[in-house]
Amino acid sequence: MVRYFSQYSPLENVDDDEKLSGDAARLDAEPRPESRTLRLCLTHGILICTTVFSFTLWMGTPPTYLRNDIPTIYSPASVAVEPVIVRFNGTLDFPSIYRAPPSPEVDAVWDRITRDVRPTRMTREEMLKAGTTDLRSKVRYPEKIGGDYMVSLESAHQMHCVNFLRKASWQEFYNSTDRSFQAAPGVLRLHLDHCIEMIRQNIMCNADTTMITWNWVQGHEDPYPNFNTRHRCRNFEKLMDWSVEHAVHIEESEVIRYEDTVDLPRPQPHTS
């Protein structure tokens, strides 16, 4: 054994070809003892296992853009998320039903994606999983229907705010048909500002990185943006289907306070 170690030279001090030919000469000249053969087999086996293990870890490691991403907040509706590619239509005169003048038909399509999205439920375990720890102030359904916690989709509230701003742009029409516009001027202003602020926060939270190209367009002296861009979206209809399937149908009068309910403190306006 000593003979082999005494003939070893560091890699940087020996030419690769010379080292390989020298090793081959020694192997041809003298057979390895059984203990050395066993040691080499064990060494090679460990090396192979380490390589396979490292490769497996590398393959299982998410790419940087996922590894550095913000963790997703739990929601039972996540099972209904289906990515789709959608091309937005940003043409100024695009005849969308959602931008048409007020009518029963227009109100019906808006109501479908806002008012008709009913509350659903989450269990105590799901609430804790979503990061909600203090449950004493949360509204619970009666025990006869499970006693779970009342929740609703954030997207439904956001769509409500968009719809409310739409109605405000046609306020002369909705003054007599929507109770929100019959409120005191200060209350109406608070409602409008609340919706604008919620939409602002949502847009900044989900900052869209899609690139808008600028083009030379006939009839325009300056470059003009093309808002007809492709986006990776969530299938809204699938989320709507999930909402309908999991909606809790109960009269408002049936929602009661439990004896251990604790009210949240009233929010105080910021002075700064």
Buried (B, 14 or more C-beta within 10 A) or exposed (E): EEEEEEEEEEEEEEEEEEBEEBEEEEEEEEEEEEEEEEEEEEEEEEEEEEEEEEEEEEEEEEEEEEEEEEEEEBBBBEEBEEEEEEEBEEEEEEEEEEEEEBEEEBBEEBEEBBEBBBBBBBEBEBBEBBEBEEEEEBEBBEEEEEEBBBBBBEBBBBBBBBBBEBBBEBEEBBEEEBEBBEEEEEEBEEBBEEBBEBBEEBEEEEEEEEEEEEEEEEEEEEEBEEEEBEEEEBBBEBBBEBBEEBBBEBEEEEBEEEEEEEEEEEEEEEEE
